[in-house]
Amino acid sequence: MKGVKGYFLLMLLIGSVVSADAKVLLPQILSSNMVLQRDKPLNIWGFAAVAEVVTVSFAGQVKETITDSNGKWSVVLSALKTSAFPAKMIIKGSNTIVLDNILVGEVWLCSGQSNMEYAMRKLAKVKKPLNEKLGYPVDELEKASNSQIRIFLVNRKQLSKPDSLHKSWSIAQDSALKNFSAAGYFFAKELQEKLNVPVGMISSAVSGSAIEPWIPRESLESGYFAGQKVGNDPGKFYTPMIEPLTPFVLRGFLWYQGETNCFLKENISYSYKMKALINSWRSAWKDKDMPFYYVQVAPFNYSASKGKVALDEQTEPEFWEAQAQLLRMPNTGMVVTTDLNDYPDDLHPNYKWEIGRRLALWALARDYNQQLTWSGPIYKSVKFKGNTAELEFEHTGKGLISEDGKALNCFTMAAKDGKFFPAEAIIKGKKIIVSVKGLKKPVAVRFGWNEAVRANLYNKDGLPALPFRTDNPLTRQFKPI
């Protein structure tokens, strides 16, 4: 297995380093300027000569240990309270390491493909958004100077190697922020402003990557995938870019990926791959309840692509449906993006600042008990009464609205023959009544069921509704537990 091979290669590398130089060494993720997760016991670990005594001192705690037969050592610090005041950590063995400017607050890991990797430097070149209400922070990189936000950008080739510089964490500003995830930064900015605590963000993303490389190979060899050959190099990025981070304590995960798998016309298989990703990461961090918030792939002209797999206008809605199945798992949440692409031929749309803000809404409400609406309307149930359909929704917030003040659009309805017709949809309290003139005994309703969707159903908190179909086959097929 690649993960096991990677582990033994790492041990061989560490062994050669330790034998050649008996100094205490730390992993890349432990450095000056870092943020440590508050309110949880913390792992501090590293490498040194075999049987060497190592002492870690931080925030009034002193922990001592002895390296094992592989030269590895670790201690556990008792849970710490929030601290916005820079502190020093001292690690002593045959040498002394001093890490300074350390804060204690909230730490999140963001991962995925190019839309998560999308760097802050690109904001200066984005076109002025068509939706002015969502802002236009084109100069955010120039203005950013909040020392309470810290960032760590994973270097695939370096992460698994011991570090002697201790400078891998940075304050979120200037050249360090320039190459950091825009969505991750704006998530951190929203959290820091609303909670007034230090926030640390770790970004580990690869442009163009499918989901499989981020999942340990063994997690794609059982259950739904038993007997199948799963492509796209399972574990390729998990081993060098996620696994070395697993001892570092976090609050939760952010995920922005899917375009590569959508081009392959995946549906339920992607649901099960996401389930494997979520469960394997939670298992690796030894916390089955860690929050996992992710981003719906934005509207794009997939049907116009000329790839190996033939796509149509329903390919993307079916993929949205597959993504939405993960909402049935505990402590998950999805950001809807149907209004966040001005140009449907752009696979990397603007509005990364709004993506970050909407991700933060989930965290603020679900993990930090802020009283706010964190999601747009999500379809709950339907009742067919005569020639009409009565739809109920979750996350209606202060009520349902037509965002542009016009008649609700993007609803269709069908009878048993399966032919869908444009439908009239009327808001009635927190429900929607759907009908088609002349259509008798309807059996199915769809909303936003097209890659070019520009639907106007929102809640009054300004969040768009998630596309759906009442005849969703995955509800029965996908098993979230």
C-alpha positions as CSV (number, residue, x, y, z in Angstrom):
1,M,0.0,0.0,0.0
2,K,1.3,3.4,-0.9
3,G,0.5,4.9,2.6
4,V,2.5,2.1,4.3
5,K,5.4,2.4,1.8
6,G,5.4,6.2,2.4
7,Y,5.5,5.7,6.1
8,F,8.5,3.4,6.0
9,L,10.3,5.7,3.5
10,L,9.8,8.6,5.9
11,M,11.1,6.5,8.8
12,L,14.2,5.6,6.7
13,L,14.7,9.3,6.0
14,I,14.3,10.3,9.6
15,G,16.6,7.5,10.7
16,S,19.4,8.7,8.4
17,V,18.9,12.3,9.6
18,V,19.0,11.3,13.2
19,S,22.0,9.0,12.9
20,A,23.9,11.7,11.0
21,D,23.0,14.5,13.4
22,A,21.7,13.9,16.9
23,K,20.0,17.3,17.2
24,V,16.3,17.5,18.1
25,L,14.3,18.1,15.0
26,L,10.7,19.1,14.4
27,P,8.2,18.4,11.6
28,Q,7.4,21.2,9.2
29,I,3.9,21.9,10.8
30,L,5.5,22.9,14.1
31,S,7.1,26.4,13.8
32,S,7.2,29.9,15.0
33,N,4.1,32.0,14.2
34,M,1.8,29.0,14.4
35,V,-1.7,28.9,16.0
36,L,-2.4,26.0,18.3
37,Q,-6.0,24.7,18.7
38,R,-7.6,25.8,21.9
39,D,-9.6,23.6,24.3
40,K,-8.1,20.3,23.1
41,P,-5.1,18.3,24.3
42,L,-2.2,19.1,21.9
43,N,0.5,16.8,20.4
44,I,4.0,18.1,20.1
45,W,6.4,15.7,18.4
46,G,9.6,15.3,16.6
47,F,12.8,13.4,16.2
48,A,16.2,13.0,18.0
49,A,18.8,10.5,18.9
50,V,17.6,7.2,20.2
51,A,17.0,7.3,24.0
52,E,17.4,11.0,24.2
53,V,15.5,13.0,26.8
54,V,13.4,15.8,25.3
55,T,11.6,18.5,27.3
56,V,8.8,20.7,26.0
57,S,7.9,23.9,27.8
58,F,4.9,26.1,26.9
59,A,2.3,28.2,28.6
60,G,3.4,27.1,32.1
61,Q,3.5,23.4,31.2
62,V,6.7,21.3,31.2
63,K,6.5,17.8,29.6
64,E,9.4,15.4,29.4
65,T,9.8,12.2,27.3
66,I,12.4,9.9,25.9
67,T,12.8,9.1,22.2
68,D,11.9,5.5,21.1
69,S,14.0,3.0,19.1
70,N,13.3,5.0,15.9
71,G,14.4,8.3,17.4
72,K,10.8,9.5,17.6
73,W,9.3,11.4,20.5
74,S,6.0,13.1,21.4
75,V,4.4,14.8,24.4
76,V,0.8,15.9,25.0
77,L,0.1,19.3,26.3
78,S,-3.1,19.8,28.3
79,A,-5.8,21.8,26.6
80,L,-5.1,25.5,26.4
81,K,-7.4,28.5,26.6
82,T,-7.5,31.2,23.9
83,S,-4.5,33.4,23.8
84,A,-3.9,36.3,21.5
85,F,-0.6,37.2,23.1
86,P,2.5,35.8,21.4
87,A,4.2,33.1,23.5
88,K,7.4,31.0,23.2
89,M,7.7,27.2,23.1
90,I,11.1,25.8,24.2
91,I,12.1,22.3,23.1
92,K,15.3,21.0,24.8
93,G,17.4,17.9,24.1
94,S,21.0,17.9,23.1
95,N,20.1,21.2,21.5
96,T,17.5,23.9,22.3
97,I,14.8,25.0,19.9
98,V,12.8,28.2,20.6
99,L,9.6,28.7,18.7
100,D,8.2,32.2,19.2
101,N,5.1,34.3,18.4
102,I,2.7,31.4,19.0
103,L,-1.0,32.0,19.5
104,V,-3.8,29.8,20.7
105,G,-7.2,29.8,18.9
106,E,-9.0,28.0,16.1
107,V,-7.2,25.9,13.4
108,W,-8.8,24.6,10.2
109,L,-7.4,22.6,7.2
110,C,-8.6,23.5,3.7
111,S,-8.0,21.2,0.8
112,G,-9.1,20.3,-2.7
113,Q,-8.2,21.2,-6.3
114,S,-7.6,24.5,-8.1
115,N,-10.6,26.5,-6.8
116,M,-9.3,25.9,-3.3
117,E,-5.7,26.4,-4.3
118,Y,-6.8,29.7,-6.1
119,A,-4.3,32.2,-4.7
120,M,-4.9,35.6,-3.2
121,R,-2.6,37.2,-5.8
122,K,-5.2,36.5,-8.5
123,L,-7.8,38.8,-6.9
124,A,-6.0,41.8,-8.4
125,K,-6.8,40.6,-11.9
126,V,-10.4,39.5,-11.5
127,K,-13.1,41.2,-13.5
128,K,-15.5,43.4,-11.6
129,P,-18.2,41.1,-10.4
130,L,-21.7,41.5,-11.9
131,N,-23.3,41.0,-8.5
132,E,-22.1,44.2,-6.6
133,K,-24.0,43.2,-3.5
134,L,-21.4,40.4,-2.8
135,G,-18.5,42.9,-2.7
136,Y,-15.2,43.3,-4.6
137,P,-12.2,43.1,-2.3
138,V,-9.7,43.5,-5.2
139,D,-7.2,45.2,-2.8
140,E,-7.4,42.7,0.1
141,L,-3.9,41.5,-0.4
142,E,-2.5,45.1,-0.1
143,K,-4.6,45.8,3.0
144,A,-4.3,42.5,4.9
145,S,-2.3,43.1,8.1
146,N,-4.1,41.1,10.9
147,S,-1.5,39.4,13.0
148,Q,-4.2,37.2,14.5
149,I,-4.6,35.2,11.3
150,R,-1.7,32.8,10.6
151,I,-1.3,30.6,7.5
152,F,0.6,27.4,6.6
153,L,0.9,26.5,2.9
154,V,1.7,22.8,2.4
155,N,4.7,22.1,0.2
156,R,4.2,18.6,-1.1
157,K,7.9,17.8,-1.4
158,Q,8.9,19.2,2.0
159,L,6.0,18.4,4.4
160,S,7.2,14.9,5.4
161,K,10.8,16.0,6.0
162,P,12.1,17.2,9.4
163,D,12.5,21.0,9.6
164,S,15.4,23.0,10.9
165,L,14.3,26.5,10.0
166,H,11.0,26.6,12.0
167,K,9.5,29.3,9.7
168,S,6.8,27.5,7.9
169,W,3.9,29.3,9.5
170,S,3.4,33.0,8.6
171,I,1.3,36.0,9.5
172,A,-1.4,36.3,6.8
173,Q,0.0,39.3,4.9
174,D,2.5,40.3,2.2
175,S,4.4,37.6,0.2
176,A,3.2,34.7,2.4
177,L,-0.5,35.6,1.8
178,K,0.1,36.2,-1.9
179,N,0.3,32.4,-2.7
180,F,-2.3,31.3,-0.1
181,S,-5.8,30.0,-0.7
182,A,-8.2,32.9,-1.2
183,A,-11.2,30.9,0.0
184,G,-9.2,29.7,3.0
185,Y,-8.1,33.2,3.9
186,F,-11.6,34.8,3.7
187,F,-12.9,32.0,5.8
188,A,-10.3,32.8,8.4
189,K,-11.0,36.5,8.2
190,E,-14.7,36.0,8.8
191,L,-14.0,33.7,11.8
192,Q,-11.5,36.1,13.3
193,E,-13.8,39.1,13.0
194,K,-16.8,37.3,14.4
195,L,-15.1,35.4,17.2
196,N,-12.2,37.8,18.0
197,V,-9.8,34.9,18.5
198,P,-6.6,33.9,16.6
199,V,-7.2,31.7,13.6
200,G,-4.8,29.4,11.9
201,M,-5.3,28.1,8.4
202,I,-3.5,25.2,6.7
203,S,-3.9,24.9,2.9
204,S,-3.1,21.6,1.2
205,A,-4.5,21.6,-2.3
206,V,-3.4,20.6,-5.8
207,S,-4.7,22.1,-9.1
208,G,-6.6,19.6,-11.3
209,S,-6.7,16.8,-8.7
210,A,-9.5,14.3,-8.5
211,I,-10.8,13.3,-5.1
212,E,-9.2,9.8,-5.1
213,P,-5.6,11.0,-4.5
214,W,-6.7,12.6,-1.2
215,I,-8.1,9.4,0.2
216,P,-6.0,6.6,1.7
217,R,-5.8,3.7,-0.7
218,E,-7.2,1.2,1.8
219,S,-10.3,3.3,2.2
220,L,-11.2,2.7,-1.4
221,E,-10.8,-1.1,-1.2
222,S,-13.8,-2.1,0.8
223,G,-17.5,-1.4,1.2
224,Y,-19.0,0.2,-1.9
225,F,-15.6,-0.2,-3.7
226,A,-15.0,-3.8,-2.8
227,G,-13.9,-5.7,-5.9
228,Q,-13.6,-2.5,-8.0
229,K,-10.4,-1.0,-9.4
230,V,-10.5,2.7,-8.5
231,G,-8.5,5.0,-10.7
232,N,-7.0,8.5,-10.3
233,D,-4.1,7.3,-8.1
234,P,-5.7,6.8,-4.6
235,G,-3.5,8.1,-1.8
236,K,-1.2,10.0,-4.1
237,F,-1.6,13.3,-2.2
238,Y,-2.9,11.9,1.0
239,T,0.4,10.3,1.9
240,P,2.7,13.3,1.4
241,M,0.3,16.2,2.0
242,I,-2.3,15.1,4.6
243,E,-0.9,12.2,6.6
244,P,2.1,14.2,8.1
245,L,-0.4,16.7,9.4
246,T,-2.6,14.2,11.3
247,P,-0.9,14.6,14.7
248,F,-1.5,18.4,14.5
249,V,-4.8,19.1,16.3
250,L,-7.5,20.9,14.3
251,R,-11.1,22.1,14.7
252,G,-12.2,20.9,11.3
253,F,-11.9,20.6,7.5
254,L,-12.9,22.7,4.4
255,W,-13.1,21.0,1.0
256,Y,-13.4,22.6,-2.4
257,Q,-13.1,20.0,-5.2
258,G,-15.2,18.1,-7.7
259,E,-14.7,19.6,-11.2
260,T,-12.3,16.8,-12.3
261,N,-14.8,14.1,-11.2
262,C,-17.7,15.9,-12.7
263,F,-15.9,15.8,-16.1
264,L,-16.0,12.0,-15.6
265,K,-19.8,12.1,-15.2
266,E,-19.8,10.7,-11.7
267,N,-22.7,10.6,-9.4
268,I,-23.2,8.1,-6.6
269,S,-19.6,6.9,-6.9
270,Y,-18.5,10.4,-6.0
271,S,-20.9,10.4,-3.0
272,Y,-19.1,7.2,-1.7
273,K,-15.7,8.7,-2.4
274,M,-16.6,11.7,-0.4
275,K,-17.9,9.5,2.4
276,A,-14.6,7.6,2.3
277,L,-12.6,10.9,2.4
278,I,-14.6,12.3,5.4
279,N,-14.5,9.1,7.4
280,S,-10.8,8.5,6.7
281,W,-9.8,12.0,7.7
282,R,-11.8,12.0,10.8
283,S,-10.3,8.6,11.7
284,A,-6.8,9.9,11.1
285,W,-7.4,12.8,13.5
286,K,-9.1,10.3,15.9
287,D,-12.3,12.4,16.1
288,K,-15.4,11.0,14.4
289,D,-17.3,14.3,14.9
290,M,-14.9,16.7,13.3
291,P,-16.9,19.2,11.1
292,F,-16.4,18.9,7.4
293,Y,-17.7,21.8,5.2
294,Y,-17.5,21.7,1.4
295,V,-18.3,23.7,-1.7
296,Q,-20.7,22.9,-4.5
297,V,-19.0,23.0,-7.9
298,A,-20.1,26.2,-9.6
299,P,-22.2,26.4,-12.7
300,F,-20.1,25.6,-15.8
301,N,-20.7,24.6,-19.4
302,Y,-19.8,21.0,-18.9
303,S,-22.0,19.9,-21.9
304,A,-19.7,21.9,-24.2
305,S,-16.6,20.0,-23.2
306,K,-14.9,17.7,-25.7
307,G,-13.4,15.1,-23.2
308,K,-13.4,11.3,-23.2
309,V,-16.8,11.2,-21.6
310,A,-19.9,12.7,-23.3
311,L,-21.6,15.2,-21.0
312,D,-25.0,17.0,-21.2
313,E,-26.8,19.8,-19.4
314,Q,-27.9,17.5,-16.6
315,T,-24.4,16.1,-15.8
316,E,-23.7,18.9,-13.4
317,P,-27.1,18.9,-11.6
318,E,-26.6,15.1,-11.1
319,F,-23.2,15.8,-9.6
320,W,-24.7,18.5,-7.3
321,E,-27.1,15.8,-6.2
322,A,-24.2,13.5,-5.5
323,Q,-22.5,16.2,-3.5
324,A,-25.7,17.0,-1.5
325,Q,-25.9,13.4,-0.3
326,L,-23.1,14.1,2.2
327,L,-25.4,16.5,4.0
328,R,-26.9,13.3,5.4
329,M,-23.7,12.6,7.3
330,P,-23.3,14.2,10.7
331,N,-21.4,17.5,11.1
332,T,-21.3,18.3,7.4
333,G,-22.3,21.3,5.4
334,M,-22.3,22.5,1.8
335,V,-22.0,26.0,0.3
336,V,-24.3,26.6,-2.6
337,T,-22.6,28.4,-5.5
338,T,-25.3,28.6,-8.2
339,D,-25.1,32.4,-8.0
340,L,-21.3,32.6,-7.9
341,N,-20.2,32.4,-11.5
342,D,-20.7,35.3,-13.8
343,Y,-19.2,33.5,-16.8
344,P,-20.3,29.9,-17.3
345,D,-17.2,29.2,-19.4
346,D,-15.0,30.0,-16.5
347,L,-14.0,26.9,-14.4
348,H,-12.4,29.2,-11.8
349,P,-15.1,31.8,-11.0
350,N,-14.7,34.9,-8.9
351,Y,-16.3,35.4,-5.5
352,K,-13.8,33.4,-3.6
353,W,-14.4,35.9,-0.8
354,E,-18.1,34.9,-0.7
355,I,-17.1,31.2,-0.8
356,G,-15.0,31.8,2.3
357,R,-17.8,33.8,4.0
358,R,-20.4,31.1,3.3
359,L,-18.1,28.4,4.6
360,A,-17.6,30.5,7.7
361,L,-21.4,30.8,8.2
362,W,-21.6,27.0,8.7
363,A,-18.8,27.0,11.2
364,L,-20.0,30.1,13.1
365,A,-23.5,28.6,13.5
366,R,-22.7,24.9,14.0
367,D,-19.4,25.0,15.9
368,Y,-19.4,28.4,17.6
369,N,-23.1,28.8,18.5
370,Q,-23.6,32.1,16.6
371,Q,-27.2,32.9,16.1
372,L,-27.4,33.2,12.3
373,T,-28.8,31.6,9.1
374,W,-26.0,29.5,7.7
375,S,-27.6,27.9,4.6
376,G,-29.9,28.7,1.8
377,P,-33.2,26.7,1.4
378,I,-32.7,23.0,1.0
379,Y,-35.6,20.8,-0.2
380,K,-37.2,18.7,2.5
381,S,-40.4,17.1,1.2
382,V,-43.2,17.2,-1.3
383,K,-47.0,16.6,-1.1
384,F,-48.9,16.2,-4.4
385,K,-52.4,17.5,-4.1
386,G,-54.5,17.2,-7.2
387,N,-52.7,19.1,-9.9
388,T,-50.3,20.9,-7.6
389,A,-47.2,20.1,-5.6
390,E,-46.5,21.6,-2.1
391,L,-42.8,21.8,-1.3
392,E,-41.3,22.2,2.1
393,F,-37.7,23.4,2.8
394,E,-35.2,23.5,5.6
395,H,-33.1,26.6,6.2
396,T,-35.8,29.0,5.2
397,G,-34.4,31.5,7.7
398,K,-36.6,34.6,7.9
399,G,-38.6,33.4,4.9
400,L,-38.5,32.6,1.2
401,I,-38.1,35.3,-1.4
402,S,-37.6,35.9,-5.1
403,E,-34.2,37.5,-5.1
404,D,-34.9,39.7,-8.1
405,G,-38.5,40.4,-7.2
406,K,-39.7,38.5,-10.3
407,A,-41.8,35.3,-10.6
408,L,-39.9,32.3,-9.3
409,N,-38.0,30.6,-12.1
410,C,-36.2,27.3,-12.8
411,F,-39.1,25.0,-11.6
412,T,-40.3,22.2,-13.8
413,M,-42.9,19.5,-13.2
414,A,-43.9,16.2,-14.8
415,A,-46.6,13.6,-14.8
416,K,-46.1,9.8,-15.1
417,D,-44.9,10.1,-18.6
418,G,-41.7,11.8,-17.4
419,K,-42.0,14.9,-19.6
420,F,-41.0,18.0,-17.7
421,F,-42.7,21.3,-18.4
422,P,-41.8,24.9,-17.1
423,A,-43.9,25.4,-13.9
424,E,-45.4,28.3,-12.0
425,A,-44.1,28.5,-8.4
426,I,-45.7,30.6,-5.7
427,I,-44.4,31.3,-2.2
428,K,-46.9,30.5,0.5
429,G,-45.4,31.2,3.9
430,K,-42.4,28.9,4.1
431,K,-43.7,26.6,1.4
432,I,-43.8,26.7,-2.4
433,I,-46.8,25.7,-4.4
434,V,-45.9,24.5,-7.9
435,S,-48.3,23.9,-10.9
436,V,-48.3,23.6,-14.7
437,K,-51.4,24.7,-16.5
438,G,-53.1,21.7,-18.1
439,L,-50.8,19.1,-16.4
440,K,-52.8,16.6,-14.4
441,K,-51.6,14.3,-11.6
442,P,-48.0,15.5,-11.4
443,V,-45.5,13.1,-9.8
444,A,-42.2,14.9,-9.8
445,V,-40.8,18.5,-9.4
446,R,-37.3,19.7,-10.3
447,F,-35.6,23.0,-9.5
448,G,-32.5,24.4,-11.1
449,W,-32.0,21.2,-13.0
450,N,-29.6,22.6,-15.6
451,E,-25.9,23.5,-15.6
452,A,-26.8,27.0,-16.8
453,V,-29.1,27.6,-13.8
454,R,-29.7,31.2,-12.7
455,A,-32.5,30.6,-10.2
456,N,-34.0,33.4,-8.1
457,L,-35.2,31.4,-5.1
458,Y,-33.4,32.5,-1.9
459,N,-34.1,33.0,1.8
460,K,-34.3,36.5,3.1
461,D,-30.8,36.2,4.5
462,G,-29.5,36.3,1.0
463,L,-28.5,32.7,0.5
464,P,-29.6,30.8,-2.7
465,A,-31.6,27.5,-2.7
466,L,-29.9,24.2,-3.5
467,P,-31.1,22.7,-6.8
468,F,-33.0,19.4,-6.4
469,R,-35.4,16.9,-7.9
470,T,-38.1,15.2,-5.9
471,D,-37.5,12.0,-7.9
472,N,-33.9,11.8,-6.6
473,P,-32.7,8.2,-6.9
474,L,-29.7,8.6,-4.6
475,T,-31.9,9.2,-1.6
476,R,-32.5,5.4,-1.6
477,Q,-29.3,4.3,-3.1
478,F,-26.7,6.1,-1.0
479,K,-26.1,4.9,2.6
480,P,-24.5,7.7,4.7
481,I,-23.8,5.6,7.7
